[in-house]
Amino acid sequence: MKKLMPLTLITLLATTFSSCGLIEGIFKAGMWTGIIIVVLGIALVVWLVAKVFGGRKD
């Protein structure tokens, strides 16, 4: 249950964000700002998924 809680929280946040408002803000800020935000967002999601599922085990 402990591992499922962060994933549930991420899913809840992802579905409640207004994606149209986010895209509008990115276009107003400029192309490079948008690219940086998208790359950072993807990196954050990958990091969170690695944390939730335990990452690498040696």
N, C-alpha and C positions, 0 to 999 in steps of 0.2 A: 504494500500500500504506500510505503514511503517513496518508492521509486515512481509510482504512478501519479503522485500529487503534482510534481513540477510539470509533467507532461500535460496533465489536465489544465493546469494554470496557463501554460503556453497556448493550448488550444482555445481556451476561453478568451484570452487576450487577443489572439489572432482573429477570432470570429467577431469580436465586438469593436475592433478598430474600424473607423470609416476609411475604407481604402480609397475612395474617390477624393476625400480631403487630403490624404497623404500624397497621392499622385499630383494633385493640384499644387501642393506646397513644394514638391520636388521640382516641378516645371517652373515655378516662380523663382526658385533658388538658382537654377541653372543646371546645365548638363553635367558638369564635373561634380557638383555637389550631389546630384542625384546618383551618379555612379558610385561615389564614395559611400553614400548612405546605403545603397543596395549591397555593396561588397561587405560593409560592416554588419549589415543585417544578416546576410548569409553566414558570415563568420560566427556571429552570435548564435544563430540557430544550430550550426554544426557543433559549436562548443557545448551548448546546452544538451544536445542529443548525446554527445560523448559523455557528459557528466551523468546524465540520467541512466544510460545503459552501461556505465562502468568504465568506458574507455578501454585502454590497452591493459592487459593483465600479463605481467612477466613471471 
